Amino acid sequence: MKFKVIACNVLGRELSYLKKRSENTLDISWFHMEMHEDARKLRKAIQQEIDRTEDSGAGYDAILLGYGLCASATAGLTTRSLPLVIPRAHDCITLCLGSKPRYEQLFEEIPGCLWYTANWINCTDMPTPETEARMIREFEEDDYDEDDIEYLMEHLGPRKKYRNAAYIEMPFFDQSRYHEIAKAAADFYGWGYHEIPGDLGLLERMLAGEWDAKEFLVLQPGETMEQSPDEEELMRVAEPDD
C-alpha cells in the first residue's frame, strides 16, 4: 500500500522511525508545530496539502493524518478522491501515549499536566527556566516595568496553568538531557514531575492500515469531518447540507 502522511513535525522522530519499519510506502509532508497557534491557518494548510495530494496522480491508496482534533483544526477537512484517515485523538499527546483510553487515564491520574517529549523540546518553546528568562528580557526590551512583567509572567506564563510536568520516554529514542530539561522545568515552576513510557502503537496501526473504527475516523471521498459532542467518539462524518 502507498500512503500520503500529513503530520506535525513534533512527531518527526516517531514517524520517521516507523516509516523505516513499515511494509507500506509512506510519503510524509510536515507542518511546523507553530501552525497550531492559528487553527484556521492550520486547517487551510492541511486542506491544501490534501488537495495537492489528490491532484498529484501519485497513486496513493489513502491520506493519513499525524494530527488529532488539535483544537478543532482538523474539523472541516474533506477529500475528493481518496480516503482520509484521522486518529480519534485530542492532540499529539494521545499519539505519543498509544491510545485514547491511556491518554484519558493519565490525564485523570496527573491533573494539570504539561507534557514533554524529546521532539517537543527540540521543536517548540517548551516552558523552561531559559524560555522564561528570554520572555522577561523581551518584556524588558519593550520597556515594561518590573511590576508589569511580574503580572504578565504570573498570568500569561505557565505557572497558573499547570501543576505537573511529565516526560514521555519514547521506546526507540531517549537521552538523559531531555529528562533533565523536563525535570528542571518542574523544579523551577514547583510542579510535580513524572516520567511516562511512550507507546507508538496507535501511530504504528495507522501506518499499517489497521483502522479500527474505535481508534480512527476514515472519511470516504466527499465526506467531511466534524467534531462530535460524544467524547468517546470525538469526531464523526458531518451530515450533508440540505
C-alpha positions as CSV (number, residue, x, y, z in Angstrom):
1,M,0.0,0.0,0.0
2,K,1.1,3.6,-0.7
3,F,0.0,6.3,1.8
4,K,0.4,10.0,1.9
5,V,1.0,11.2,5.5
6,I,0.4,14.8,6.6
7,A,1.8,15.4,10.0
8,C,3.1,17.9,12.7
9,N,6.8,18.0,13.0
10,V,6.7,17.3,16.7
11,L,6.1,13.7,15.6
12,G,9.2,13.8,13.3
13,R,11.3,11.3,15.0
14,E,8.4,8.9,15.8
15,L,7.0,8.8,12.3
16,S,10.4,8.7,10.6
17,Y,11.3,5.7,12.8
18,L,8.1,3.9,12.0
19,K,8.4,4.8,8.3
20,K,11.7,2.8,8.1
21,R,10.0,-0.2,9.8
22,S,6.8,-0.1,7.7
23,E,6.0,-2.5,5.0
24,N,3.9,0.2,3.3
25,T,5.3,3.0,1.1
26,L,5.0,6.3,3.1
27,D,5.4,9.8,1.7
28,I,5.4,12.3,4.6
29,S,4.7,16.1,4.4
30,W,5.4,18.1,7.6
31,F,3.9,21.2,9.1
32,H,5.6,23.1,11.9
33,M,4.2,23.0,15.4
34,E,3.9,26.8,15.4
35,M,0.9,26.5,13.0
36,H,-1.2,25.3,15.9
37,E,-1.3,28.9,17.1
38,D,-4.0,29.6,14.5
39,A,-6.4,26.6,14.0
40,R,-7.9,28.1,10.8
41,K,-4.5,28.6,9.3
42,L,-3.5,25.1,10.1
43,R,-6.8,23.7,8.7
44,K,-6.3,25.6,5.5
45,A,-2.7,24.4,5.1
46,I,-3.7,20.7,5.7
47,Q,-6.6,21.0,3.2
48,Q,-4.3,22.5,0.6
49,E,-1.9,19.6,1.1
50,I,-4.8,17.1,0.8
51,D,-5.8,18.8,-2.5
52,R,-2.3,18.7,-3.9
53,T,-2.0,15.1,-3.0
54,E,-5.2,14.2,-4.8
55,D,-4.2,16.2,-7.8
56,S,-0.7,14.6,-7.9
57,G,-1.7,11.4,-9.6
58,A,0.9,9.6,-7.5
59,G,-1.2,6.5,-6.9
60,Y,-1.8,6.8,-3.2
61,D,-4.3,4.5,-1.6
62,A,-5.2,6.9,1.3
63,I,-4.2,10.0,3.1
64,L,-3.2,9.7,6.8
65,L,-3.1,12.5,9.3
66,G,-0.5,12.7,12.0
67,Y,-2.9,15.0,13.9
68,G,-5.7,14.6,16.3
69,L,-8.6,17.0,16.7
70,C,-6.0,19.7,17.7
71,A,-8.3,22.4,18.9
72,S,-10.7,21.7,16.0
73,A,-8.0,22.5,13.5
74,T,-8.8,19.3,11.6
75,A,-12.6,19.7,11.7
76,G,-13.9,20.6,8.3
77,L,-11.3,18.6,6.3
78,T,-12.6,16.7,3.3
79,T,-11.3,14.8,0.3
80,R,-12.5,14.4,-3.3
81,S,-11.0,11.0,-4.4
82,L,-9.1,9.3,-1.6
83,P,-10.0,8.0,1.9
84,L,-8.7,10.3,4.7
85,V,-7.7,8.6,8.0
86,I,-7.7,10.6,11.2
87,P,-6.8,9.2,14.7
88,R,-9.6,9.7,17.3
89,A,-7.3,11.8,19.5
90,H,-7.5,15.2,21.1
91,D,-3.9,16.0,20.1
92,C,-0.4,14.6,19.7
93,I,-0.2,13.5,23.3
94,T,-2.6,10.7,22.6
95,L,-0.4,9.7,19.6
96,C,2.6,9.5,21.9
97,L,0.8,7.6,24.6
98,G,-0.6,4.9,22.2
99,S,-4.3,5.1,22.7
100,K,-7.2,7.4,23.7
101,P,-8.1,5.3,26.8
102,R,-4.5,5.6,28.1
103,Y,-4.5,9.3,27.4
104,E,-7.7,9.7,29.5
105,Q,-6.4,7.5,32.3
106,L,-3.2,9.5,32.7
107,F,-5.0,12.8,32.5
108,E,-7.1,11.7,35.5
109,E,-4.0,10.5,37.4
110,I,-1.8,13.5,36.6
111,P,-4.1,16.6,36.6
112,G,-2.9,19.9,35.2
113,C,-0.1,18.3,33.4
114,L,2.3,19.8,30.8
115,W,3.7,17.0,28.6
116,Y,7.3,16.9,27.3
117,T,8.9,14.7,24.7
118,A,12.4,15.0,23.2
119,N,10.9,16.1,19.9
120,W,8.6,18.8,21.6
121,I,11.7,20.1,23.4
122,N,13.5,20.4,20.1
123,C,10.7,21.8,18.0
124,T,8.9,24.2,20.4
125,D,9.5,26.7,23.1
126,M,8.5,24.4,26.0
127,P,8.4,26.1,29.4
128,T,11.9,26.0,30.9
129,P,13.9,28.4,33.1
130,E,15.7,29.5,29.9
131,T,12.5,30.3,28.0
132,E,11.1,32.2,31.0
133,A,14.3,34.3,31.2
134,R,14.0,35.0,27.5
135,M,10.4,36.2,27.8
136,I,11.4,38.5,30.6
137,R,14.2,40.0,28.5
138,E,11.8,40.6,25.7
139,F,9.4,42.4,28.0
140,E,12.2,44.5,29.3
141,E,13.3,45.4,25.8
142,D,9.7,46.5,25.2
143,D,10.0,48.9,28.2
144,Y,7.6,47.0,30.5
145,D,8.3,47.9,34.2
146,E,9.1,45.3,36.8
147,D,5.5,45.2,38.2
148,D,4.0,44.7,34.8
149,I,6.5,42.0,33.9
150,E,5.7,40.2,37.2
151,Y,2.0,40.4,36.5
152,L,2.4,39.2,32.9
153,M,4.6,36.2,33.8
154,E,2.1,35.2,36.6
155,H,-1.0,35.4,34.4
156,L,0.3,34.6,30.9
157,G,3.1,32.2,31.8
158,P,2.7,28.5,32.6
159,R,2.7,28.8,36.5
160,K,-1.1,29.1,36.9
161,K,-2.0,26.7,34.1
162,Y,-0.2,23.6,35.3
163,R,0.5,21.6,38.4
164,N,2.6,18.7,37.0
165,A,5.1,18.0,34.2
166,A,5.5,14.6,32.6
167,Y,8.3,13.5,30.3
168,I,7.2,10.8,27.7
169,E,10.0,8.3,27.1
170,M,9.9,7.1,23.6
171,P,10.9,3.4,23.2
172,F,13.3,4.0,20.3
173,F,15.0,7.2,21.3
174,D,15.8,8.8,24.6
175,Q,18.7,10.9,26.1
176,S,19.2,11.9,29.7
177,R,19.5,15.6,28.7
178,Y,15.8,15.6,27.8
179,H,14.8,14.2,31.1
180,E,16.9,16.8,32.8
181,I,15.3,19.7,30.8
182,A,11.8,18.5,31.8
183,K,12.8,17.9,35.4
184,A,14.5,21.3,35.7
185,A,11.3,22.9,34.4
186,A,9.2,21.1,37.0
187,D,11.6,22.1,39.8
188,F,11.7,25.7,38.6
189,Y,7.9,26.1,38.5
190,G,7.2,24.0,41.6
191,W,5.3,21.2,39.7
192,G,5.2,17.5,40.4
193,Y,7.4,15.5,38.0
194,H,6.6,12.2,36.3
195,E,8.3,10.0,33.7
196,I,5.9,8.0,31.5
197,P,6.7,5.3,28.9
198,G,5.7,6.3,25.5
199,D,3.8,3.9,23.1
200,L,3.9,4.1,19.3
201,G,1.1,1.6,18.9
202,L,-1.6,4.0,17.6
203,L,0.7,5.5,15.0
204,E,2.0,2.1,14.0
205,R,-1.5,0.8,13.5
206,M,-2.4,3.9,11.4
207,L,0.7,3.4,9.1
208,A,-0.1,-0.3,8.8
209,G,-3.6,0.3,7.5
210,E,-5.2,-1.2,10.7
211,W,-8.0,1.4,11.0
212,D,-10.4,0.1,13.7
213,A,-13.4,2.4,13.9
214,K,-12.9,2.9,17.7
215,E,-9.4,4.4,17.0
216,F,-9.7,6.1,13.6
217,L,-12.2,8.0,11.6
218,V,-12.0,7.0,7.9
219,L,-13.6,9.6,5.7
220,Q,-14.6,8.4,2.3
221,P,-14.3,10.7,-0.8
222,G,-16.8,13.6,-0.5
223,E,-17.2,13.2,3.3
224,T,-16.3,15.9,5.8
225,M,-15.1,15.6,9.4
226,E,-16.7,17.4,12.2
227,Q,-16.2,17.3,16.0
228,S,-18.6,15.1,17.8
229,P,-20.4,16.0,21.1
230,D,-19.8,12.4,22.1
231,E,-16.5,12.5,23.9
232,E,-15.9,8.8,23.3
233,E,-16.5,9.3,19.5
234,L,-14.7,12.7,19.5
235,M,-15.1,13.1,15.7
236,R,-17.6,12.0,13.1
237,V,-18.7,12.3,9.5
238,A,-20.6,15.6,9.0
239,E,-24.2,15.3,7.8
240,P,-24.6,16.7,4.3
241,D,-26.2,20.2,4.0
242,D,-29.8,20.2,2.9
